[in-house]
């Protein structure tokens, strides 16, 4: 997700969080219905359900990547190893022991993460073909 301007949002028990301009990576999962989940994340209007919903409606740009092997917690650990910075403690990880699933990422750390994680780009065209 890309934010050109600062964003302030309310996120349930996390309260008010501030997102600085920049690029962010979020590690999430979709146990059932990956296509629908990604379509939902890209929708401008939706019922707010998950932490990430509050950010996706405010983002100036988004990309989606999928992994057929790595789980969200593994991807979160890898993000830190690749130089991504934990952005908001407790974000998107209420069901696991991770510190966060949201990371700020500069161009170098993002590329390291993409190269080492085995994820592949996921586009709206691919959603429709599956």
Order of alpha helices (4+ residues) and beta strands (2+ residues): beta-beta-beta-beta-alpha-alpha-beta-alpha-beta-beta-alpha-beta-alpha
